[in-house]
Amino acid sequence: MKVLREPLLHFLLLGAVIFGAYRFLSNERTTPPGNIVITQGRIEALVAAFTRTWQRSPTASEREGLIRDYIREEVYVREAIALGLDQDDMVIRRRLRQKVEFVSEGLTAQTEPTDGQLQAYLTAHPDAFRVEPRITFRQVFLSPHRRGDNLSRDAARLLARLQGAGTDPDTLGDSSLLDHKFDAMPASLVAGQFGDQFAAVLGELPSGQWRGPVASTYGTHLVRVGDRTEGRVPTLDEVRDVVRRDWTNAQQAEADEKFYQELLQRYTVTVERQHPVMATETAQRTQTRP
């Protein structure tokens, strides 16, 4: 009777009860690791994948082969996880991240935006949809390599002829692969083909007059600016589909970030920083490495 009243005995008995209850509840909640169940839904998914690939239904033997192959795959996957082969594998980590991101996208309700939402997005991001300036111009090319020291003199003579009447500009200048006329060319393409300096000068020249010489990445040009179309922000009706696409992407990105931040709250993140002295020594070793 004295032993039954000992606190140590009570503690041991209570611990045994708690441990037994935990083992019992754990066994009730988990599936035995050696139990592989191939459900009818899984079989239907395997058959559907086969049909999409081969454009026909599998035969009875092929169907059994699909099941056997899935069982083999399941066994290998479970064994790989048990051995920890999935750890620190960058390909597996990226794939798992993608699958969670797919889950996040599936949780986001895709609602059709209103005109008010699209207009607000267009107003907030005008540069993303801005129609850039366009310019129409003609050019006569003079090769610095061919003209040499006579380049400035030849350019002045040709400019005088062009400013006169009855001269065909296509017959003047040096041969090149460049076109003589460019119609409604976007300003960015002008800069990309002829250089930023050429595009800047072209934007300031008066229309309807031959001017020059103007330097480009090719050489020297005499140019005549025609029509200009100034840059502007389009109306919603002009770019509705593009705005809807960008708005949807922005909404998805915002939802993905919110989903991630909610997941992040479950974790305590510790980033080990290199000691300043060690970081300096590492940088010095990197710089002196042959």
Backbone hydrogen bonds, N-H to C=O, Kabsch-Sander energy under -0.5 kcal/mol:
donor,donor_aa,acceptor,acceptor_aa,energy
5,R,1,M,-0.8
6,E,3,V,-1.7
10,H,6,E,-1.6
11,F,7,P,-2.3
12,L,8,L,-2.2
13,L,9,L,-2.4
14,L,10,H,-2.3
15,G,11,F,-2.3
16,A,12,L,-2.2
17,V,13,L,-2.0
18,I,14,L,-2.3
19,F,15,G,-2.5
20,G,16,A,-2.4
21,A,17,V,-2.5
22,Y,18,I,-2.2
23,R,19,F,-2.3
24,F,20,G,-2.2
25,L,21,A,-2.5
26,S,22,Y,-2.5
27,N,23,R,-2.1
28,E,24,F,-1.6
29,R,25,L,-1.6
30,T,26,S,-1.6
35,N,32,P,-2.0
36,I,34,G,-0.7
37,V,35,N,-0.6
38,I,36,I,-0.5
39,T,37,V,-0.9
43,I,39,T,-2.0
44,E,40,Q,-2.4
45,A,41,G,-1.9
46,L,42,R,-2.3
47,V,43,I,-2.5
48,A,44,E,-2.4
49,A,45,A,-2.3
50,F,46,L,-2.1
51,T,47,V,-2.4
52,R,48,A,-2.2
53,T,49,A,-1.8
54,W,50,F,-2.6
55,Q,51,T,-1.7
63,R,59,T,-2.7
64,E,60,A,-2.0
65,G,61,S,-2.0
66,L,62,E,-2.4
67,I,63,R,-1.8
68,R,64,E,-2.6
69,D,65,G,-2.6
70,Y,66,L,-2.1
71,I,67,I,-2.4
72,R,68,R,-2.4
73,E,69,D,-2.5
74,E,70,Y,-2.8
75,V,71,I,-2.4
76,Y,72,R,-2.5
77,V,73,E,-2.7
78,R,74,E,-2.5
79,E,75,V,-2.4
80,A,76,Y,-2.6
81,I,77,V,-2.4
82,A,78,R,-2.5
83,L,79,E,-2.1
84,G,81,I,-1.0
85,L,80,A,-2.8
87,Q,84,G,-1.4
89,D,86,D,-0.8
90,M,88,D,-0.7
93,R,89,D,-2.7
94,R,90,M,-2.4
95,R,91,V,-2.2
96,L,92,I,-2.6
97,R,93,R,-2.3
98,Q,94,R,-2.5
99,K,95,R,-2.1
100,V,96,L,-2.1
101,E,97,R,-2.4
102,F,98,Q,-2.3
103,V,99,K,-1.8
104,S,100,V,-2.3
105,E,101,E,-2.4
106,G,102,F,-2.2
107,L,103,V,-1.5
108,T,104,S,-0.8
108,T,105,E,-0.6
109,A,107,L,-0.6
111,T,109,A,-1.1
118,L,114,T,-2.2
119,Q,115,D,-2.7
120,A,116,G,-2.1
121,Y,117,Q,-2.0
122,L,118,L,-2.5
123,T,119,Q,-2.5
124,A,120,A,-1.9
125,H,121,Y,-1.4
128,A,125,H,-0.8
129,F,125,H,-0.5
129,F,126,P,-1.3
130,R,126,P,-0.8
131,V,232,R,-3.3
132,E,130,R,-0.7
134,R,229,T,-2.2
135,I,185,M,-2.0
136,T,227,D,-2.6
137,F,182,F,-2.1
138,R,224,R,-1.9
139,Q,180,H,-2.3
140,V,222,L,-2.4
142,L,220,T,-2.9
147,R,143,S,-2.8
148,G,144,P,-2.2
150,N,147,R,-1.9
151,L,148,G,-1.4
154,D,150,N,-3.0
155,A,151,L,-2.5
156,A,152,S,-2.0
157,R,153,R,-2.0
158,L,154,D,-2.6
159,L,155,A,-2.2
160,A,156,A,-1.8
161,R,157,R,-1.9
162,L,158,L,-2.5
163,Q,159,L,-1.9
164,G,160,A,-0.6
164,G,161,R,-0.8
168,D,166,G,-0.5
171,T,168,D,-1.6
172,L,169,P,-1.4
174,D,141,F,-3.3
182,F,137,F,-2.8
184,A,182,F,-0.5
185,M,135,I,-2.5
187,A,133,P,-2.6
189,L,186,P,-0.5
190,V,186,P,-2.0
191,A,187,A,-2.3
192,G,188,S,-2.2
193,Q,189,L,-2.3
194,F,190,V,-2.9
195,G,190,V,-0.6
195,G,191,A,-1.5
199,A,195,G,-2.0
200,A,196,D,-2.4
201,V,197,Q,-2.3
202,L,198,F,-2.6
203,G,199,A,-1.7
204,E,200,A,-0.5
204,E,201,V,-1.4
205,L,201,V,-0.9
205,L,202,L,-0.5
208,G,225,V,-3.5
209,Q,206,P,-0.7
211,R,223,V,-3.2
214,V,221,H,-2.8
216,S,219,G,-2.6
217,T,194,F,-1.7
220,T,142,L,-1.8
221,H,214,V,-2.0
222,L,140,V,-2.1
223,V,211,R,-2.7
224,R,138,R,-2.0
225,V,206,P,-0.6
225,V,209,Q,-0.7
226,G,136,T,-4.1
229,T,134,R,-2.8
232,R,131,V,-2.0
238,E,235,T,-0.6
239,V,235,T,-1.1
243,V,239,V,-2.7
244,R,240,R,-2.8
245,R,241,D,-2.2
246,D,242,V,-2.5
247,W,243,V,-2.9
248,T,244,R,-2.5
249,N,245,R,-2.3
250,A,246,D,-2.4
251,Q,247,W,-2.4
252,Q,248,T,-2.4
253,A,249,N,-2.5
254,E,250,A,-2.2
255,A,251,Q,-2.3
256,D,252,Q,-2.7
257,E,253,A,-2.2
258,K,254,E,-2.1
259,F,255,A,-2.6
260,Y,256,D,-2.4
261,Q,257,E,-2.6
262,E,258,K,-2.1
263,L,259,F,-1.9
264,L,260,Y,-2.7
265,Q,261,Q,-1.2
266,R,263,L,-1.7
267,Y,264,L,-1.9
269,V,267,Y,-0.6
272,E,270,T,-0.6
279,A,275,H,-2.9
280,T,276,P,-2.0
281,E,277,V,-2.2
282,T,278,M,-2.6
283,A,279,A,-2.2
284,Q,280,T,-2.3
285,R,281,E,-2.3
286,T,282,T,-2.1
287,Q,283,A,-2.2
288,T,284,Q,-1.9
289,R,285,R,-0.7
